[in-house]
Structures are given as C-alpha cells and as structure tokens.
Amino acid sequence: MIFIGKHGRMAVPRDGVRRYEGATIPIAQACGYCNGEDESKMAFGPFGYLFPDAPIAAHGPGTTARLDALAEAMVAQPALDEGHSQIPSVFTFLGQFIDHDVTANTDREAGMSVIDADEVEPLPRRTVAAHLGNLRAGALNLDSVYGGGPNMGPFAQKMQKALRFPADCAKLWIGTTAISPVGRVPIPADPAADLLRLARAISDPDPAFTEEELRCLPPELRDMFVDREDGSLRLHTAIIGDPRNDENLVVAQLHLGFLRFHNKVVDEAPRHLADVSDRSKVFTWARKMVRLHYQWIVLHDYLPAICDPGVLAGVVQSRAALYRAFCERVGTPGPGLLPVPLEFSVAAFRFGHSMVRASYDWNRYYGRPVPGVVPLAKRAGLPLLFANTGNAAEPMPLPGGGSAPRLPSHMAVEWERLVGPVTADAPDRSARRIDTMIEPPLADLANEETDTHVPGVMRHLARRNLRRGLRLNLPSGQACLAAVNATGGPQLPALDRAALVSGPAGAALEAGGFAGDTPLWVYILKEAECLGSGGRLGPLGSRLVAETLVGLLAADPGSVLNQPGTGPGGRWRPADGVAPGGIPVDSIAGLLRAAALL
C-alpha cells in the first residue's frame, strides 16, 4: 500500500519511528512505506539510469532560475483548449494510471527528491541509483488496485483487507454516489459509481476501521484521515490501493472502472472454474485475468495510440532490447520486482502533462447537453475535477450549496465523451496535442502544498518536472538521443536548434542556454510537436516509453507476453480470458463497457 495525501507528498516520517498499537516500532513496519533515512531499504523495486555514463547536463549558479523561467514560458496563455489531437482523452489518464501502477517516489518532496531550494543541486547518479528506491514493484501488476507488496505492516494489511470488504471476499469494495439535487447520469445503472471512501468504511455494521484507530495513527498517516486544523475526520478520503488515483476525478473514475471490471470477472468464474466454493482462489484467478487484460490494453491499445508505429514495432520485435540490457545491469532484488529507468519515470513518461486539457466535455451536466437536461456549465474545468476527490481539502461540493463525503451522482463521468473515436464535430473530446505547452491550471495545481520555501514550487507542474530532472541528474535530450543511437539499430533523427527554439517557449529555452543541452522532458515534448505532428510521441520519446513498458512485460514471466494461449506464437490473447456479458475486452473502451460504465 502506498500512503499519499497529495500528489508528490508522501507520508514519510523524519525519524522513522513512531508508536503504533501500544508499541514503539519502525513506522515502515506499521504502515508499509520507506523510513526516509535509506529509501532503498524499504523500496519495492529499484530505479536506475538507462545511460548512467551519458554526459552530465551543464549546470551552475542560476540554472534553477533559468529552468523556472522556462517553466513559466511553457504555460499556455490563454488556455489552449483548441489544441486537438486524434488521441481520445481517456489515454491521457490511462497513462497516469499506468504511471501510478509502476512508479512512486520520484515526485515527492522528501529524501533524494527535494527540489524546494533556491538552487537545486544535482545529485551524483551513483548516489541516486543506490539510494532512491521505487515504492512500486515496477511490474504492470495493478498493485495500485489490489494493494500489497513485501513491506506490508499491520495498518497496511487492514487497508488491503478493506479493499475486499464485501461479504464475497472474491470481490473488491466499491462506493456509492451521494444523491445530488440535480439528478444523476444514467450509466452505470446502479449507484456504485464512486470509490470506497472513509465515510462508508467506518459506518458499516462491520467497519474496516474505527475512529479511535484513525486518531491514534502516527501523525504522518493521521493527516490523511483527520483534518489537522479542526480534528474532523476526512470522510471523503478514498480507501484504494494507491490514493494518487483519487487526485483528479478522471483517474478516480478510471480506477473505479478497474474495480467494477474485477467484480464482473468474478461473476464469470463459474464459466471458467470447476469449483468456485473457495472464494480466495476465485479472487486470485480474477486478479490474474484482470491483469492480463490490462497488460494487453497497455501493449495493444495504449502504446499504439501514443507511440510512433515504426519505433513501437521495432521495440516489440526485439522484446525491448534496450530495457533488457538495463535490467541485466541494474538487476532485480527479488521475484516480481523490476527496475524502472529514471529517464522514463522523471521525464519521458511525463509527456502526458501536455495532453491535459483545462476543461472537459464530462457529462450531460458539464458538457454538451442532452434533451431534457439543463447543463450546469458548458464543460467541467480542472478545478471542479480536483474538488470532487479525496485529495481536496473539503468534501465534494453539491450544486446550490452543501457538500457530501461521496461523489455526487451528477458528477459521474459519461465515458463515451472521453473514449472516442474523435470526430470532426467534437474535436475537443480528444487529448491536447503533445507539445511544450501545459494548461494554466497545471501551473497552479489544486490540493497541493503551499507552505514551501520557494513559493508555489509544488503547485507548478512544469517547475516541478524541470527541477526534479535537474536534482536527479538526468541526461539532456541530446545526450540521451546520442546514447540511444550508439546502441545500434535504426538511427533516430535529432532536432536541430531552429526547431528547439521555435514556438512560445523557444525564447526562454535559448535565453536559458538550453538549446544545445535541453532538459529531457522538454526535448521529448518538442520532438512530439515537431516530428509527431503533436498527435503522438516522436522517435526518442516513443523509444524510451515503449522500451520501458514493453520491457516490463517481457521481463515478467507471468505477463501477457509470456503467458501461453491461442494467439500468434502460442501467446495469450483476450479470447483466452474473459468476456463479461459476451463483451470482448481488448481495449480500454472494451474494459469500461464490460464494467457497465460505457
């Protein structure tokens, strides 16, 4: 279990020791997270560098200020919601969901990742690789949904048990929406359209937690459940495998889709298992099926949507040769624990920040109207989507005043507006094109830390990304490209200086001295803008993302790439899995449809 109150701020104590259940023990043992002193000792899987010997980016006095200036230039003014791609909006947040599944610990203000300083100093790569650990297993195994991990302590075990709260322990617990005065969306037909929240987990006749237990937690955990100002319980806190998946309503609703899909798979068990009396075995079987379908979606739906097709095909054909070499060099600390490249986690896979829109055609109440319904607004802005989550300071707002500790029934998503296909009459249902711009709300993120030495540093997504890349000593885009090309195979094209300094952020890039030594995150975005037509990643970005995700699957003996089945090469395919209600699950749209959400 990962315990995070807000994105980038993980509950990690300073001394690593607190009282729990009457005994003084290391807090990591009680709760299941790292102790902040030596992060590698409680980490699940390792981080490492694909190219540890790549030239170090030039830095010195003033580098941090120049990066901050570049970050400011990357904020679209005004909002550029007209920047359309052909990628359905759901893939923006499926990418975030995947990121939370495979990585944690490179975007929090603790330990090795501290960026709240006037001058951010790069750490030696050897130090980072030795001591910065991934708080996820690295594998595409949905532990963000199912919880678990080798470092489970008593409270983490209770949290995991709460995920399987129903009388049928093969199923996962799902919350219900609160009745809204304006009505509800028609899908799903049942009220199970929200995550399990603390209000339900402590009020059930057989509660998962007691109020006394929550108030006796160590301070770092108590802040997740108890308001530090007035001592009231944060009843809207989600009880899920990774609370980062409740930082915005889109990824929260996507997480809900996986919970519902799991339960639909459990309902299919009698068609596939001879004996369903042992519900723990049914759960294990269902989890395996959900993981395989999810991995298929990553490989055959998500990656083709965002990667250059030629680059992706080459990576799949080689079974991620670059990642395999990285994996052999970095090593795996135990079964199921796979290394993740920092070039991927800290830069390349953050391309999705550019795809985020300032507002969405969300549902009939916040979007294009349907007959008989008067919309509350033309679109759902990001502040609204952040407010209706457990990470918000207050419970979910109701129209006309008041609030609820659960999602109001009129706020559930209507997925057909985000899943696509993108059409000419509704181009804004696509993700934003990938470029060097982010929308203004991402420069002043809701629900983020404000009490920082450098004002607003944790609220400004571009500043965070650029400062983090400097702190963790990533190679520049040019150095990374040269290192990839030096490994052999088809040579990837380089962006010239004119391309790099073009566009709204170009002047700040040049003024900062970054045109020849470009931060990797910015280079990936600019490459997509210039070589991917804004619709998908360019060659280097595609290579780094595909190598990592395909590589994680290739290195996992139980993954969709290594599971026997009836597909080409004798490998598993969706026909070997489940089809709840006869619905094939070979895409994210199919999964949501099988979950009765589409």
N, C-alpha and C positions, 0 to 999 in steps of 0.2 A: 504494500500500500504506500502511496505517495501522499504526504500531507502538505498541502499548499493552500494558503489563504488567498493569495492573489498571484497572478502570473509573475514569475520572476522573484517571488518572495516565499521561500520555503521555510517551514518551521524547523529551525536548527538552533539548538541551544548553544550558548557560548562555552560552557564548561563541560558539556556532555553528561552531566549527572543531575538527576532530579529525583524527588520522591514520587513513587507510584505504588498504590495499593499497600501503603504502610512500610515499604522497604526502599532503601536507597540503592538504586541500580542505575547503570548507564541508560540514559534516555533512549538510545538507539535500540536497546534490548526491549524496552517497554513499548516503543511505538513503531519501530521498524524503519528508521532512516539514519542517515550518517550523523556522526557526532561533531562534525565541524573542525576537529583537530587534524585528523588524517583521513580525508574523504575516501581514500582508496580502501580503507579497512571495512567500511560498511557499504561500499558500492556494489551494485549488481554486476555490471559489465564494464569493460574498460573503454576509454576514449583513446585515440591515438591520431597521429598525422599520416595521411597518405604520402606526404612528401616532407619528411622531417628535415631533409637536407636542402630544401629549396631556399633560395636567398631570403634573408630577413628583410621585410619592408623597412625603408628608411623612416626613422623617427627621431625626435629630439624636442627641445623646448618649443611649445606652440603647436605641436602636432595635434593634440587633443582639441584645441580651439579651432584648428582648421577643419578637423573632422566634424565638429559641431556646426560649423558654418556650412559645410557640405550637406549635413543632415537637414538644416533649415531650408536649403535650396531644393531639397527633394520633396518638400511638402507642396502639393498642388494648391495653387491659389488662382481662382476659387476652386471648389471641388470639381473634379473631372469625371463625374458620373457618366459622361458620354463616351468614355474610353472603352469601347466594346471589343471583346474577343469572340471567338467561336467556342470557347470553353464554357460549359454550363457552370453556374455559380456554385453548385454543390461541390465541385472539385477544389475550390478554394479551401473549404472547411474539411473536406476529406483529407487534404494534405495536412492540415493542422491536427486532425485526429490521428493520422499516421505518425506525425512527429511526436505527439504525446505518448504514443504506444512504444516507440523505440528509444526515445531520449528524454532525459531530465537531468538538470544540474549545470547546464551551460547558460542559463538565463536567470540567475538569481543573484541577489546581492549578498553573497556570503563566500567565505573561503577563497578559492582561487579566482572567482569571477567578479570581484569587487571592481566597479567602474565609477563609483561616486567619489571622484577626486578631481582636483583642478588639472592635474597632469596624470593621465593614465600611463603607467609604465608597463611595457610588455614583459611577460614572464618568460624565462628560458623554456623552450619547447620540451626539453628533457624533464624539467620540473613539472610542467603541466601534465605530460603523459604519465608520469609516475604517480601523481597525487590527485588528479581530477578524475573521479570515477563517475560512470553513468549510473544513475539511480533506477534505471530500467535494465532489463535483461538484454536489450539490443534486438532480440528476435521479434518478428512480426507475429506475436502470440496473443495479442489482446489482453495483456495483463492490466491494461488501463480499464478494461471492462470487468475482468474476473478477479482482479486483485492478486495478491500473493507475492511470492519472492522468498529468497533464502533468509531474509533478515526479519521475519515476522515476530513481533513481540505480542504481549497479551492484548493491548488495546487494538493493534492492527488486526489481530485474529478476530476480535469482536467486530471490527469494521467489516472484515471479509464475510463473517457469518451473517451480518446484516444484509449483505448483497443477496443472500439466499434466504430471505426472511419468510417466504410463503410456506404454507403447510406442506406443499410439494417441494421438497428440498432440491429437486432437479431443476427448478425454475429460478429465475432472478427476480428480485423485487422491483416493482415499478410503481411510481407515484401517480396520483390522480390530480387533475386540474381543479382549481377553485372556480366556483360559479361566478361568471362575470355578468354585470348588469346589461351588457350589450349583446350577449349571446355567445356562441361557440362556433368553431369551424366544424364542418361535417365529417372530416377524417382526422383521427380514427373514429369509428362509430361508437366505441367505448370511451370512458373518461380517462383511461390510462395513457395520458398524453404528456406526462411530466416525469422527471426523475424522482426517485425516493428522496424525500427531504426530512430534516431532523424532526419537524413537527409530527410527521407520521411515525417515525422510528421511536419516539419516546411516548406516544399517546396510545399505541396499540395495546390491547389487553396483555400481550406478551412482549413488552418493549425490548428493543435491541439495546438501549442504553437507559440509564436513569439520570435524572437531572443532577443528582449528587455526584455520580461518576463524572459527568462532564465538568462540573465545577471543581472537582479535585484533580483534574488533569494538570500536567505541567504547564506553565504559562504559555510556552510556545504553541502548544496544541490547543489550550483553552481559548485562545484568541480566535480560533476557527469557529468555535461553537458558542462562545459567550462574549457579548459586546463589552469591550474594555472600558467604555465610558459609563454606562449605566448598569452593567451587570446582567442585562436581559439576555435570554437565550437567542441565538441567531437561528430561528426556526426555519429559515429558508435555505440553510446550508444543505447541499446535496450530499447524500451518502452514496458515493460511487468509487470505483477503483482508483480514479485519478481526478481530484476536484478541478484540475485545469480544464477538464472537459465541461465545466459549467462556468467558464469565464465569459462566454458570449452565448446568446440563445441559439445561434445556428449550430455550433458544435454540440451544444447540450441536446438539441433535438436530434442530431445525428447519433449521438451516444444512445439516446432513447431508442432509436431505430435498431441498434445492435442488441439492446436488451430485449426488445419485443421479438426480434428475429430469433434469438436464442430460445425464447419460450415457445415460439411456433415450431422450432425444430424439435423441442421436447415432445410436443403434441404428435409429431410424426414418428416417434420412436417405435410404436407398435408395428409400423410398416417395415422396420429395418432390424429390430432386435427380437430374438425369440422370447426373451424373458425381460419384462420391464418392472419386475417387482422390486429390484434393488435400485432405488432412485439415485443413489450416489453413482452407480455405474451408468445410469441414463444420463446424469449430468455430465460425466466425463465424456461419454460418446457425443453428446450435443455440443459440448465445448470444442471437441475436435472438428466436428462438421462446420461449426461457425467459423473457426479459424481457417479451415481450408477454403471455404467460400470467400472469406475476407482476403486471403492471400491471392486467390485467383483474381479478385477485383483489383487489387493493387497492381498485379502483373499485367492483366489484360484489359483493364478499363481505365485506371488512373494513369499509369505511366504512358500509354499511347496518347492520352489526352494532352499531356503536358510536355512530352519529350520529342525531340527530333526523331522521326521514324527510323532513319538510317542508322543513327547512333544507337538507338534502343535495340534495333535488330542485331547490331554487332555485339553489344554487351550480352544479350541473351544467348547468342550463338557461342560466345566464348565462356559462358557461365561466369561472367563478371571476373575476368582475369585480373584486373587491377585490384579489385577488392580481395580476391583470393590471396594475392601476394601480400597485401596489407594484413590480412588475417593471419597468415603464416608468420609474419614478422612480429606482430603485436601479441599474438597468442590469445587463447581463451582460458579464463580462470576456472571454468567448471562447465559441466553439461548444461546446454541451453543458454549460456552466456556468450554473447557475440560482441566483438569490438565495433565501435562506430567511429568513422572518421570525423575529426573536428572540422575539416573543410566542408563537409556535408552539414553537420549539425549547426555550426555557428554562422555559415554563410550561404552555401548553395541552396539548402532546403528552406531558407527564409525568403525565397523568391515570392512565396505566396502572399507576403505582406503587401506587395504591389498589386495583387489581384483583388484585394478587399475593396468593396465599394463603400461610399459614405452612407448609402441607404439601399434598401432592397424592396422589390415587389414581393412582399412577405406573405400576405394572405388577403382575404376579402375585406378585412378591416383596415389594413395598412398596405394598400396596393390597388391594382386595377379592380374596379367594382364588379360585382355580380348582381343580377336582378334581385331586387328586394332587400338589398343590404346597403346602408349608407356608410361609406368608409369614414373612419376617424381621421385618416391622413392619407395622402397620396402614396406614401412609402413609409417603411419603417427605417428610421435612422439608426446608426450605430449606438448612440446614447440610449435609445429605447431597448435595443437588443442586449446591451450591457446591464441595463437596470433590471431586466427580468431574469436574473441569475442569482445563484447563491453567493457570488463574489461581491454583489452590490452591498453597499452599507445598510440599506433599508430593504424590507420585504418588497415583493412585487407590487407596483402601483396599479390601482384599479381606476377605470375611467370615472370621472366625476368626484374623485377623492377616495381616500382609504387605501388599504393595502391588504395583501394576502401572503401567507407563508408558502404558498404553492403557486405555480404558474396559472394566471387567469385563463379561462377557457377560450377567450377570444385571441390569445396570443400564440396558440399552437401554429406551426408552420403549415402551409399548403405546398407540399413538396413539388408539385408539378410546375410551380413557378420558378424553381431553382434547379430542377433536374434536367430540363431541356427536352428535346433539342432546341437550340437557339433559333428563333425565326426572325424574319425581317420586320414583322410588326411588333415584336417585343425584344429588341436587341439588348435592352437593359437587364434581361434575365440571364445574361452571360456574366462571367467574371470580367473584371477590368483587364485590359491588356497588360502584359508584363513589361514594365519599363522602369525608369529610375524615379518615378513619382509615387508617393503614397498620399492617401486622402487626409484632409485636415484632422478628422477625429483621431487618427492614429498618432498625431503629434501631441495630443492631449488626452491620453487614454483614461477612461473612467476606471474607478476601482483600483487605482494604482497608488503606490507610495508617494506621498508629498513631502514628508519630513526627511529631506535629503540634504547633504552638504551642498551639492550642485543643484540648484532649483530646477525641478521638472525633469531631471535626467531619466528617472524611471518611467515617466509618463510619455516620453517622446520615443516612439519606436525606432526611428531612424538613428537617433543619437545612441540609443542602447545598442543597436546592432553594430554600428561603426566602432563604438568604444569597446565592445566586447571582442570584436575581431582584433583590435589592437592589443588588448590585455592578454588574449590567448595566443597572440603571436602567429596569426595565420599568414601564409604566403600571399603575396599580391595576386591579382588575377593574371598578370603577365607571367609571374614565376610559376604559378600553378599550370598555366597552359603549356609553358615550356617543359615542365616536368611530365605532363601527360604525353606530350608529343615525343619525349625522349624514351618512352616505354615501347615505342614502335607502333605498328598498325597505321591505319589511315590518319593522316595529319590533320589536326583541327585548325581552322583559319583563325588568325589573330585580328582583333580590332585595331585599326590604325588610330593615330592621335586625333585626326579630324572627327572620326566617329565618336570617340570618347568624350570630346569636349563639346559636342553638339547638344542641343536641347536646353531646357530651362536650368538644369543642374550643371551644365558644362562649364560655365564661367567659374563657379565655385570649385569644381574639380581641378581646373587649370590653376586658379589662384592658390589653391592649397598645395600645389606641387604633386598632385596625384595622377596626372595624365600618363606618366610613364611607370607609375608604381601604384596601381589602382586597387583600393580595397576590394577583396574578392567578392563580397556581397554586391557592391556597386557594379563590378565588372560583369557579374552574372546577369544582373538586370539590364545593363546596357547592351550586352550581347543579345539578349532576347529581343530587345527593342529594335536592334539593327539587323540581326540575322534570323530571328524567329518571327519577324513581322508582328511582334507583340502578342502573337497568338499562342506561342509555346516557347519553351526554353531554347537557347541557342546551343551550339555544339558542346562547349565546355560545360555549361550548366546541365545539359542532358546527360553528359558522360558521368559527372560527379553524382547526380541523383540516381541515375539508372544503375551505376556500378554499386552503389550502397544498397539500394532496395533489392535489386536482383541478387546481389551478393549475399545479403542476409538470408534470402530464401535458399540460395544454392548451398549455403553453409549449414543450414538447419536440416538434419536428417529426416525430420518429420514434416517438412514443408510440402507445399503443393508441387514443388519441382522435384521432390524425391519420393513422393507418395505413389505407390503403384495404383494403376487404374486402367481404364479402357481408352484413354486418349492417345495421341501420337507418341511414339516411343514408349508406350506402356505406362504413361504417367496419368495421374489423377486429372479428372475434368469434372465440371459441375454435374454432368449426368450421373457421376458416381456418388454424388452427395445427396442432398435432399431438395425437394421442391414442394414446400408447404402449399397446400391448396392447388397443387399442379402448376405452380408458378416457378419457372426456371430462375435460378439465382446465379447469373453470370455477369452482373453489373451492379453498380450501386443503386440504380433505379430498380433492378430486379429485387435486391435485398429489401428496399423500402416497400416495394409492392408486396412481397411475401410477409413483411411485418405489418401489413394492413395500414400502412401510412401513405400509400400512393394509389 
